[in-house]
């Protein structure tokens, strides 16, 4: 950003949060990642079935996913 000469760096902000996911909502998330979507249908089905079983074995019946957004704030000189 600042290397372009169009902006000067003001700050970097980081926002981190956790989200509990059921097996179905976790698999919905995984299905947005290209490395899962490019698996053969049978491989993806087997992977998701195994993930569902592992999550079902947990006392909470869910898995916690951590997300982080990083925002660089700049201004024009």
ABEGO torsion letter per residue (X at the ends): XAAAGABBBABBBBBBBBBBBBAAAAAAAAAABAAAAABBAAAAAAAAAAAAAAAAABAAGBBBBBBBBBBBBBBBX
